[in-house]
Amino acid sequence: MSVETQTPGRPRRWITLMGTLLGVAMVVAGVAIVRSSPDEPACEPTAAPAGWSVARRWDEATLGAIRRALPAPTVHARNLFHVSAAMWDAWAAYDPDASGYFIDEKHTASDVTAARNEAISYAAYRVLEHRYINAVGGTDSILEFDQIMEDLCHPIDFTSTEGDTPAALGNRIAAAAIEYGLADGSNEVDGYKGDYESVNAPLVVARSGKIEMTDPNRWQPLQLEHMISQNGVPVDDGVQQFIGPHWGHVTGFALPEAGLAGLPLDPGDPPFLGDRGSDQEFKDAAVEVIRFSSLLDPAGAQTIDISPGTLGDNPLGTNDGNGYEVNPATGLPYEANLVNQADFARALAEFWADGPNSETPPGHWNTVANAVSDAPGFEPRIGGGGPPVDRLEWDVKLYFALNGAVHDAAIAAWGAKGHFDYVRPISMIRYMGGLGQSSDPDGHAFHPDGLPLVPGLVEVISKATTAPGGRHESLAGHEGEIAVHAWTGISDDPETQAGGADWILATEWVPYQKSTFVTPAFAAYVSGHSTFSRAAAEVLTGITGSKYFPGGLSEWTIPAGWLEFESGPTQDVTLQWATYYDAADQAGISRLYGGIHVPADDFGGRQMGSLCGKAAWTQAQRYYQGVVG
């Protein structure tokens, strides 16, 4: 008997149940052999790219689905972990010691590798199908998942969870993962929605002049005329809705209990405007972001060395490092890497925005991890010691630990975002700039909550400065208001021009982002990029046994003209990192160049990420060893 089913956005197919004559699936020695009739030859699996395990194929498929979907880092981090944990369970079922995560079963097979490959595929396929079928780009994602199953000769019509075959085991693991996800606090059933109501009315980005904020320390949603997600998907509603305000309550991998506050890790208070102990830090943070913005003009920018010989080796939660004397792999000093500072700043901001192909930060660190695994001469030794393991074991253990860490990082960071509901730089700068300056009580435009004055960066506009030839000449008519020297925004012809830096009204300041995006739709403190990145760096350090990238150096070249926001860079920019920590720190710093975060967001995120990553690596090893309890 058969049942016809129609899934939205998906080709109609017949789901064949027991007893059907439409196809015969046999499992021989753990390998699926598929024939539509007894006389037809057995299916021959299509080879994967060289060196790829079946787990790698499903990780890459997950990243592809993330790139098509709306960029919700919390949701995608959770999906990456649940797929990775499902694949881990399928691998662990054929290991005498390892503990499963969703289910803990033990099986035997005459061909363990083939059995694992099949069980992993069914487990990953079913979870991904469930999670992405209704996502943006879901039709293409499901077709990709189906194609992988066809390439591997695994019939998707086999849906049974009964029995000890690898396919049934995989389906059973997926069913457990799906059931788990429906009760993990994410509110998957209702589209991951959380209850949130902003205390501040939306900031109309296109509108000039003073803005109103009920509480200048709290997040303010933006209202855009045309809103497009960071990976180019149009968003109908022009007013931002907080993504994941409840995420601190989601069940994590190695996190402590979140409590009623939904705050599994407490980073402490950020600086607050008007607070006796941190008011000046709040104001200085806004000025620091303006300073970063002023460095985005390639015309006349200085040349700087961005090699690991100069940058990196920061103590946790700082930018105080001075690089490394030598590459430990070669014993030689790192060669200088001289670039235009504005090209570096803009390339950094765009490269780390959501990853090279918009797979969001959790996915980006999967691409980093895969590049490490693919590095010439890399030996996959768990923890850096012992004998090398096969690529499948390496991949399932890597993804389980790595994505457990980034899942926890999302929960911890968004727990803080939901709890503190902290303001973004665009609101900070426009609000304080609209009030005036706070440095000179006897000067023009004084207000105790205004921006601090910094010659050449934050100034009061006057008749003298707007006179012909004056530095504020273009701001004539705005005497008595506050001007900042910063990036001027998207040019009229961004394909051939850069916005550059000039004097603009503080109330019109914008971050280095597209005008259809501007800033993410959730509160600032702490930085998700910083938390994700440090958590991933801790796991990569733990599982490889070294903080250094293979060969002591990792590089990514941004070609001249590659930038999406505006013209540039003017020359190739090769980003370089000696260690995973250096790459993570640059991901955090990039958000200051991009005008998305202040230093407290970045440093707090790095510290929380370190806790998440170390705890996840320790927890993953317990599962490897079968000592969870």
C-alpha distance (Angstrom), angle and dihedral (degrees) to the residues before:
residue distance angle dihedral
M1 . . .
S2 3.79 . .
V3 3.78 137.9 .
E4 3.79 123.9 -145.0
T5 3.78 114.4 -139.5
Q6 3.78 132.5 -177.3
T7 3.79 119.5 -158.8
P8 3.83 118.8 -166.2
G9 3.77 113.2 -101.3
R10 3.80 93.0 8.6
P11 3.83 135.2 101.7
R12 3.82 113.7 -99.2
R13 3.77 112.7 -101.3
W14 3.80 137.8 174.4
I15 3.78 112.6 -115.4
T16 3.77 102.4 -148.6
L17 3.76 118.9 -147.5
M18 3.79 132.5 -165.3
G19 3.78 116.4 -47.4
T20 3.84 96.7 22.7
L21 3.79 118.8 147.6
L22 3.83 93.8 -156.9
G23 3.79 93.1 91.3
V24 3.74 140.7 -2.1
A25 3.80 119.8 -141.5
M26 3.77 117.4 -169.7
V27 3.75 128.4 -179.1
V28 3.76 114.0 -146.8
A29 3.81 119.1 179.9
G30 3.83 89.1 -18.9
V31 3.82 94.5 -56.9
A32 3.81 120.3 114.8
I33 3.80 111.8 -122.8
V34 3.80 111.1 -169.7
R35 3.82 125.6 -164.4
S36 3.78 129.3 164.7
S37 3.82 87.7 -155.9
P38 3.82 134.6 11.4
D39 3.82 90.7 -108.3
E40 3.80 96.3 53.6
P41 3.82 118.2 97.8
A42 3.79 119.4 -106.5
C43 3.81 118.8 -91.9
E44 3.79 114.5 -97.1
P45 3.83 113.0 -146.0
T46 3.79 116.2 -122.7
A47 3.77 111.9 -117.3
A48 3.79 118.7 -110.7
P49 3.82 122.2 -134.3
A50 3.79 111.4 -71.2
G51 3.78 112.7 -75.2
W52 3.80 95.5 11.3
S53 3.77 118.3 132.2
V54 3.78 120.9 -154.5
A55 3.82 87.7 -103.0
R56 3.80 89.3 56.9
R57 3.80 90.6 52.0
W58 3.80 90.9 54.8
D59 3.80 92.6 44.3
E60 3.79 89.6 53.8
A61 3.81 90.2 47.4
T62 3.80 89.4 52.6
L63 3.79 90.8 51.3
G64 3.79 89.5 50.5
A65 3.79 91.0 53.9
I66 3.80 90.9 48.3
R67 3.80 91.2 52.8
R68 3.80 90.6 54.7
A69 3.79 96.5 45.0
L70 3.79 129.9 74.2
P71 3.84 109.1 -76.8
A72 3.82 102.5 -105.4
P73 3.83 103.4 152.3
T74 3.80 93.7 -167.6
V75 3.79 94.4 54.8
H76 3.79 94.5 43.2
A77 3.81 93.1 48.1
R78 3.80 88.5 53.1
N79 3.79 91.9 48.1
L80 3.80 92.0 49.0
F81 3.78 90.6 52.0
H82 3.78 96.9 45.0
V83 3.82 91.8 49.0
S84 3.81 89.8 46.7
A85 3.81 92.2 47.9
A86 3.81 90.7 48.9
M87 3.80 90.4 51.8
W88 3.80 89.2 47.0
D89 3.81 91.5 53.3
A90 3.81 90.4 52.1
W91 3.80 91.0 51.3
A92 3.80 94.2 42.6
A93 3.81 92.3 52.1
Y94 3.81 88.1 73.0
D95 3.82 95.4 45.2
P96 3.82 117.8 87.0
D97 3.82 94.9 -141.4
A98 3.82 111.5 26.9
S99 3.81 119.5 101.9
G100 3.77 122.5 -132.6
Y101 3.81 122.7 -130.1
F102 3.81 106.2 -149.8
I103 3.80 95.2 18.8
D104 3.79 130.2 5.5
E105 3.81 110.3 -149.3
K106 3.80 132.7 149.4
H107 3.81 123.3 -142.1
T108 3.76 139.0 167.4
A109 3.81 131.4 -144.5
S110 3.77 136.6 178.2
D111 3.81 88.1 -127.4
V112 3.80 105.9 34.1
T113 3.80 95.0 179.5
A114 3.80 92.7 54.4
A115 3.80 91.7 45.0
R116 3.78 91.6 50.9
N117 3.80 92.4 47.9
E118 3.79 91.5 52.2
A119 3.80 96.0 44.3
I120 3.81 91.2 46.5
S121 3.79 91.3 51.1
Y122 3.80 95.5 51.0
A123 3.80 91.6 45.0
A124 3.81 94.4 49.2
Y125 3.78 94.0 40.8
R126 3.80 95.3 52.9
V127 3.80 94.4 46.4
L128 3.81 93.0 47.1
E129 3.79 92.2 45.5
H130 3.79 90.2 53.2
R131 3.80 95.4 45.7
Y132 3.80 101.4 43.4
I133 3.80 106.1 30.7
N134 3.81 92.2 96.8
A135 3.81 97.0 31.8
V136 3.78 124.4 109.4
G137 3.80 104.5 -81.0
G138 3.78 89.5 17.9
T139 3.80 94.7 139.0
D140 3.79 91.8 58.2
S141 3.79 92.2 42.5
I142 3.81 93.3 52.1
L143 3.79 90.3 48.3
E144 3.79 89.0 53.1
F145 3.80 92.1 49.6
D146 3.81 90.5 48.1
Q147 3.78 90.8 49.7
I148 3.79 92.5 53.3
M149 3.80 90.6 51.9
E150 3.80 89.8 49.2
D151 3.81 91.0 47.8
L152 3.80 89.0 52.4
C153 3.84 92.8 46.3
H154 3.81 93.5 -118.6
P155 3.83 111.6 140.8
I156 3.79 110.1 -133.3
D157 3.79 90.0 -153.4
F158 3.79 90.1 73.7
T159 3.80 101.4 95.5
S160 3.79 103.2 154.1
T161 3.79 119.6 127.3
E162 3.79 93.1 -169.8
G163 3.78 124.0 102.7
D164 3.78 138.9 20.3
T165 3.80 100.9 -77.7
P166 3.82 115.2 122.1
A167 3.81 90.4 -116.1
A168 3.80 93.0 53.2
L169 3.80 89.8 45.9
G170 3.80 91.1 52.4
N171 3.79 91.8 48.3
R172 3.79 90.1 48.6
I173 3.79 92.6 51.1
A174 3.80 90.6 49.1
A175 3.80 91.7 49.3
A176 3.80 89.8 52.7
A177 3.82 91.7 47.7
I178 3.80 92.1 49.5
E179 3.81 92.2 48.0
Y180 3.81 90.0 47.8
G181 3.79 91.4 51.8
L182 3.78 92.8 53.8
A183 3.81 90.2 63.1
D184 3.82 103.9 33.5
G185 3.81 97.7 100.0
S186 3.81 96.2 -100.9
N187 3.83 93.8 109.0
E188 3.78 90.6 -133.2
V189 3.81 90.6 163.7
D190 3.81 90.9 64.9
G191 3.78 97.7 41.4
Y192 3.84 95.1 -88.1
K193 3.79 91.3 -70.0
G194 3.79 120.9 164.5
D195 3.78 132.4 -167.9
Y196 3.79 111.6 -99.8
E197 3.76 135.7 149.3
S198 3.78 119.6 -179.5
V199 3.79 118.5 -129.6
N200 3.82 87.9 -149.1
A201 3.79 126.6 67.7
P202 3.81 113.8 -120.7
L203 3.79 119.1 -80.4
V204 3.80 109.2 -123.9
V205 3.80 97.9 -142.0
A206 3.82 95.8 -160.9
R207 3.80 92.6 53.2
S208 3.81 118.5 92.7
G209 3.78 127.3 -147.9
K210 3.79 136.9 51.1
I211 3.78 117.2 -20.9
E212 3.77 128.6 -145.1
M213 3.79 122.8 -129.2
T214 3.78 125.1 177.8
D215 3.80 88.2 -156.8
P216 3.84 117.2 11.9
N217 3.81 90.8 -161.6
R218 3.81 93.2 61.1
W219 3.79 131.1 79.5
Q220 3.78 118.4 -87.9
P221 3.82 119.3 -157.3
L222 3.78 116.8 -133.1
Q223 3.77 127.0 -125.7
L224 3.80 114.1 -148.4
E225 3.76 129.5 -176.0
H226 3.80 90.6 -137.6
M227 3.81 117.3 18.5
I228 3.79 119.8 -164.8
S229 3.78 124.1 172.5
Q230 3.78 118.9 -116.3
N231 3.80 92.0 -99.1
G232 3.81 92.9 50.9
V233 3.81 102.9 -95.7
P234 3.84 112.7 140.0
V235 3.81 114.8 -120.5
D236 3.81 114.9 -152.4
D237 3.80 100.1 -153.0
G238 3.81 111.2 74.3
V239 3.82 93.1 -156.1
Q240 3.78 119.0 75.9
Q241 3.79 119.7 -115.9
F242 3.81 117.5 -153.3
I243 3.82 108.5 -105.3
G244 3.80 113.7 -140.3
P245 3.83 104.6 -8.5
H246 3.83 88.2 160.0
W247 3.80 96.5 47.4
G248 3.80 94.7 108.2
H249 3.81 87.0 73.5
V250 3.84 94.6 56.6
T251 3.81 115.4 113.6
G252 3.77 110.0 -102.6
F253 3.77 137.1 -162.6
A254 3.81 105.7 -117.0
L255 3.80 103.3 -4.1
P256 3.81 126.6 121.9
E257 3.79 118.7 -114.1
A258 3.78 113.4 -68.4
G259 3.81 96.6 -142.4
L260 3.77 124.6 -156.4
A261 3.80 91.2 -50.8
G262 3.80 91.8 60.3
L263 3.79 89.1 -128.7
P264 3.83 110.8 129.5
L265 3.82 90.3 171.4
D266 3.81 121.2 28.0
P267 3.82 112.8 -150.1
G268 3.81 92.4 -174.5
D269 3.78 126.0 -115.9
P270 3.80 122.1 -40.9
P271 3.81 117.4 -136.4
F272 3.80 114.7 -75.0
L273 3.79 130.9 -152.8
G274 3.79 109.3 -116.0
D275 3.80 93.8 18.2
R276 3.80 112.7 130.4
G277 3.79 93.6 -137.7
S278 3.80 101.6 39.6
D279 3.82 108.6 21.5
Q280 3.79 93.6 105.3
E281 3.80 92.1 47.0
F282 3.81 88.9 53.6
K283 3.81 91.3 52.1
D284 3.79 93.4 43.5
A285 3.79 89.4 51.3
A286 3.80 91.1 56.7
V287 3.80 90.1 49.7
E288 3.81 90.1 49.4
V289 3.80 90.8 56.3
I290 3.81 90.1 49.4
R291 3.80 88.3 51.1
F292 3.81 91.1 52.6
S293 3.81 88.7 48.7
S294 3.81 91.1 53.1
L295 3.81 90.0 59.6
L296 3.81 94.3 63.6
D297 3.82 96.5 88.5
P298 3.82 112.1 101.1
A299 3.79 91.9 -165.8
G300 3.77 106.7 96.8
A301 3.82 94.1 -7.8
Q302 3.78 115.9 151.6
T303 3.78 123.8 -110.0
I304 3.79 114.7 -111.6
D305 3.79 136.7 -175.7
I306 3.81 111.3 -118.4
S307 3.80 97.4 176.2
P308 3.83 122.3 122.7
G309 3.78 85.8 -107.0
T310 3.81 87.1 73.0
L311 3.81 108.4 19.2
G312 3.79 129.1 51.2
D313 3.80 140.4 31.2
N314 3.81 91.1 103.2
P315 3.80 118.9 173.1
L316 3.81 107.7 -115.9
G317 3.79 112.2 -75.2
T318 3.82 96.2 13.8
N319 3.80 142.8 82.7
D320 3.80 92.3 -140.4
G321 3.80 99.0 115.4
N322 3.81 123.3 116.6
G323 3.78 100.6 -160.7
Y324 3.79 129.2 -110.0
E325 3.79 132.1 -55.9
V326 3.80 94.0 -141.2
N327 3.79 142.2 4.2
P328 3.82 103.4 -105.4
A329 3.80 91.5 -146.6
T330 3.81 95.1 55.3
G331 3.78 102.5 21.6
L332 3.80 88.3 -132.6
P333 3.81 130.0 114.2
Y334 3.79 116.4 -97.6
E335 3.79 111.6 -101.4
A336 3.80 117.0 -113.5
N337 3.81 115.0 -97.7
L338 3.80 106.9 -158.9
V339 3.80 119.6 -167.6
N340 3.78 142.3 155.6
Q341 3.81 105.4 -85.7
A342 3.81 94.1 -134.8
D343 3.79 91.1 49.1
F344 3.80 89.0 52.1
A345 3.81 92.8 47.1
R346 3.79 94.4 48.4
A347 3.80 94.0 43.1
L348 3.78 90.2 49.3
A349 3.81 92.5 49.7
E350 3.79 93.7 49.8
F351 3.80 98.6 38.7
W352 3.80 93.5 55.7
A353 3.81 95.5 35.9
D354 3.80 92.2 102.6
G355 3.77 103.0 -30.0
P356 3.80 130.0 -76.5
N357 3.81 92.2 -65.2
S358 3.80 101.3 23.9
E359 3.77 96.7 -98.4
T360 3.84 87.6 143.6
P361 3.82 121.4 -115.5
P362 3.84 97.0 -70.2
G363 3.79 89.9 52.3
H364 3.78 92.0 43.2
W365 3.78 89.7 60.6
N366 3.79 89.0 52.0
T367 3.81 87.8 57.9
V368 3.81 89.4 49.3
A369 3.81 91.1 49.6
N370 3.81 91.9 48.1
A371 3.80 90.5 50.7
V372 3.81 89.1 53.0
S373 3.80 90.9 50.9
D374 3.81 90.2 49.6
A375 3.82 94.9 48.2
P376 3.84 113.1 125.1
G377 3.76 110.9 -97.5
F378 3.79 94.6 9.7
E379 3.80 112.2 150.6
P380 3.83 115.1 -154.0
R381 3.80 102.1 -134.6
I382 3.81 114.1 158.1
G383 3.80 106.4 -120.9
G384 3.79 89.8 0.8
G385 3.80 93.6 -78.3
G386 3.77 140.4 83.9
P387 3.79 125.6 37.9
P388 3.82 120.7 -32.7
V389 3.80 113.7 -93.5
D390 3.78 126.6 -142.7
R391 3.76 117.5 -90.3
L392 3.80 95.1 -105.9
E393 3.80 92.8 55.9
W394 3.80 90.6 45.4
D395 3.78 93.3 50.1
V396 3.80 98.2 46.5
K397 3.80 91.4 47.6
L398 3.80 92.5 44.5
Y399 3.81 94.5 49.8
F400 3.80 93.1 43.8
A401 3.82 93.0 54.3
L402 3.81 97.6 34.9
N403 3.77 96.5 47.6
G404 3.78 92.2 40.8
A405 3.80 85.5 58.1
V406 3.81 96.9 47.7
H407 3.81 90.6 44.7
D408 3.81 88.8 54.4
A409 3.80 89.8 44.7
A410 3.80 89.8 56.4
I411 3.79 91.5 50.0
A412 3.80 93.6 46.4
A413 3.81 95.5 44.1
W414 3.79 95.2 44.5
G415 3.78 89.9 44.3
A416 3.79 86.4 60.8
K417 3.81 92.0 42.4
G418 3.79 91.5 53.0
H419 3.81 93.8 43.1
F420 3.80 100.0 45.7
D421 3.84 97.3 29.9
Y422 3.80 87.5 -158.4
V423 3.79 128.2 -164.5
R424 3.82 125.3 -106.1
P425 3.84 123.1 -127.9
I426 3.82 94.1 -108.8
S427 3.80 90.4 62.0
M428 3.82 93.7 40.1
I429 3.79 94.3 52.7
R430 3.79 97.6 40.6
Y431 3.80 93.4 45.1
M432 3.81 96.7 48.5
G433 3.79 92.3 38.4
G434 3.78 89.7 53.9
L435 3.81 90.7 53.5
G436 3.79 95.0 50.8
Q437 3.81 136.2 -120.9
S438 3.80 126.3 -31.3
S439 3.81 100.9 -163.6
D440 3.80 105.1 77.2
P441 3.84 117.2 41.4
D442 3.80 89.7 -171.6
G443 3.79 95.4 46.3
H444 3.78 133.3 88.3
A445 3.81 120.2 -74.8
F446 3.80 95.0 13.2
H447 3.78 118.4 173.5
P448 3.82 124.4 158.1
D449 3.80 90.2 -131.0
G450 3.79 96.2 45.5
L451 3.80 129.6 110.1
P452 3.81 117.8 -76.1
L453 3.80 113.7 -110.5
V454 3.79 116.9 -113.8
P455 3.83 117.0 176.9
G456 3.78 110.1 -117.8
L457 3.80 92.4 12.6
V458 3.83 112.2 47.5
E459 3.80 117.3 19.8
V460 3.80 143.2 155.4
I461 3.79 113.1 -109.2
S462 3.80 112.8 -124.3
K463 3.78 138.7 174.7
A464 3.77 88.6 -102.7
T465 3.80 93.9 54.1
T466 3.82 93.6 45.5
A467 3.80 93.8 50.2
P468 3.82 115.7 113.2
G469 3.77 107.7 -68.6
G470 3.80 92.2 15.9
R471 3.77 121.1 133.1
H472 3.82 91.5 -114.3
E473 3.81 95.4 41.6
S474 3.81 92.3 124.3
L475 3.82 89.6 56.0
A476 3.79 96.2 58.8
G477 3.80 110.4 147.2
H478 3.82 91.8 38.7
E479 3.80 97.7 82.1
G480 3.79 111.3 153.4
E481 3.81 93.3 30.0
I482 3.80 128.1 105.9
A483 3.80 122.5 -97.7
V484 3.79 127.0 -166.3
H485 3.79 128.8 -163.1
A486 3.79 102.6 -129.6
W487 3.77 147.6 121.3
T488 3.80 107.5 -49.5
G489 3.80 98.3 -143.9
I490 3.79 135.2 -111.6
S491 3.80 111.0 -17.5
D492 3.79 124.9 -129.6
D493 3.81 88.9 -104.3
P494 3.81 107.0 29.6
E495 3.80 92.9 171.9
T496 3.80 91.3 66.5
Q497 3.81 104.0 17.2
A498 3.79 138.9 57.8
G499 3.77 120.9 -143.2
G500 3.78 92.3 -129.9
A501 3.78 124.9 -170.6
D502 3.79 126.8 -70.6
W503 3.80 142.1 139.1
I504 3.81 111.2 -63.9
L505 3.78 134.5 163.2
A506 3.80 112.2 -83.9
T507 3.80 87.6 -133.0
E508 3.82 89.4 61.6
W509 3.81 98.1 47.5
V510 3.82 115.0 134.4
P511 3.80 131.9 -175.1
Y512 3.78 121.8 -112.5
Q513 3.80 94.7 -89.2
K514 3.79 139.1 104.2
S515 3.80 114.6 -72.6
T516 3.81 89.0 -123.7
F517 3.82 91.9 57.6
V518 3.84 109.8 23.8
T519 3.82 98.6 162.9
P520 3.83 137.0 -3.2
A521 3.79 122.0 -84.7
F522 3.78 98.8 -111.9
A523 3.78 139.4 61.1
A524 3.79 122.3 -70.9
Y525 3.80 109.8 -128.0
V526 2.99 113.5 112.8
S527 3.79 114.4 19.1
G528 3.77 111.1 -117.7
H529 3.81 90.9 -156.3
S530 3.79 91.3 55.1
T531 3.81 93.5 45.9
F532 3.80 95.2 45.9
S533 3.77 93.0 44.9
R534 3.79 98.8 49.0
A535 3.81 91.2 44.5
A536 3.80 90.3 53.3
A537 3.80 91.8 45.1
E538 3.80 90.8 54.5
V539 3.81 91.9 52.4
L540 3.81 93.5 46.3
T541 3.80 89.2 49.5
G542 3.80 90.8 49.1
I543 3.78 99.5 45.1
T544 3.82 95.8 43.3
G545 3.81 93.7 40.7
S546 3.81 92.5 -129.0
K547 3.78 136.4 77.5
Y548 3.81 89.2 -144.4
F549 3.77 125.5 90.0
P550 3.81 113.4 -117.2
G551 3.78 107.2 -73.2
G552 3.80 90.3 15.5
L553 3.80 92.5 -87.1
S554 3.80 139.7 74.4
E555 3.79 122.5 -173.3
W556 3.78 139.3 -172.7
T557 3.80 119.9 -175.2
I558 3.79 120.0 -145.9
P559 3.81 104.5 -157.5
A560 3.80 121.0 -134.9
G561 3.80 109.1 -88.2
W562 3.83 93.3 19.7
L563 3.82 97.7 119.7
E564 3.80 117.4 112.5
F565 3.81 100.9 -162.0
E566 3.79 95.6 55.6
S567 3.80 143.3 -22.3
G568 3.78 114.2 -51.1
P569 2.86 174.3 -48.4
T570 3.78 93.9 -107.2
Q571 3.82 89.5 -146.6
D572 3.79 137.0 11.9
V573 3.80 112.1 -71.0
T574 3.79 117.2 -157.2
L575 3.78 111.8 -161.0
Q576 3.81 111.2 -150.5
W577 3.79 134.8 -168.4
A578 3.78 131.0 179.4
T579 3.80 95.5 -165.4
Y580 3.77 139.7 24.3
Y581 3.80 87.2 -113.7
D582 3.81 91.2 56.9
A583 3.80 91.0 53.4
A584 3.80 90.3 47.4
D585 3.80 91.8 50.3
Q586 3.79 91.4 51.0
A587 3.79 89.7 51.8
G588 3.80 87.5 57.0
I589 3.80 94.8 44.4
S590 3.80 90.2 49.7
R591 3.80 89.4 67.3
L592 3.80 90.8 60.3
Y593 3.80 91.6 51.7
G594 3.79 86.6 47.5
G595 3.81 91.9 52.2
I596 3.80 91.9 -123.3
H597 3.82 100.3 115.0
V598 3.80 144.3 20.9
P599 3.84 122.5 -130.8
A600 3.83 93.7 -95.4
D601 3.81 90.0 58.9
D602 3.79 91.2 50.5
F603 3.80 99.7 43.6
G604 3.80 93.9 42.3
G605 3.78 89.7 51.0
R606 3.80 92.9 50.2
Q607 3.80 91.5 52.6
M608 3.81 93.4 47.5
G609 3.79 90.7 45.2
S610 3.78 90.9 54.7
L611 3.80 90.4 55.1
C612 3.81 91.5 47.6
G613 3.79 94.2 48.3
K614 3.78 96.9 46.8
A615 3.80 92.8 46.5
A616 3.81 92.1 47.8
W617 3.80 92.6 50.0
T618 3.81 91.0 50.0
Q619 3.80 91.5 47.3
A620 3.80 93.3 47.2
Q621 3.79 90.8 54.4
R622 3.81 89.5 55.4
Y623 3.80 88.7 57.3
Y624 3.80 91.0 46.9
Q625 3.81 89.9 53.8
G626 3.80 96.3 39.5
V627 3.80 94.7 -121.0
V628 3.80 99.8 120.9
G629 3.77 111.7 139.3
